[in-house]
């Protein structure tokens, strides 16, 4: 049982688990989830750990659809930073307690400020990492917002 699932149970949040066999050679984890579970890539969300102003101690989490790309400039503007960039994967693993490809926005070792793309409002449920590769949680957007104290913002690159 992952920390994310323990949080959901402890807080009595409704959820569904979806699992698949993760291919150890696959590095596009979100795309793999979409393919293996036959889901809409706009409804599956990836969790990205972002470094602010090149400071390894100032990190935030961005939750965006697999189908879209995080707009680092938009995120920087929202948090009044000069620059944001994806955090070093080893640092992201250390801070969250999860492996890359299995980082959940819920139940992280250190709770980080969380910014969730506004597209979550289009769905009654969405899919996020369950805390390990090959495991996803289907959850209501409001539950994710509440559990992460997430801010809903426009943070993806426009198509």
Secondary structure, 3 states (H helix, E strand, C coil): CCHHHHHHHHCCCCCEEEECCCCCCCCCHHHHHHHHHCCCCCCEEEEEEEEECCEEEEEEEEEEECCCCECHHHHHHHCCCCCEEECCHHHHHHHHCCCCCCCCCCCCCCCCEEEEEHHHHHCCCEEEEEEECCEEEEECHHHHHHHHCCEEECCECCC
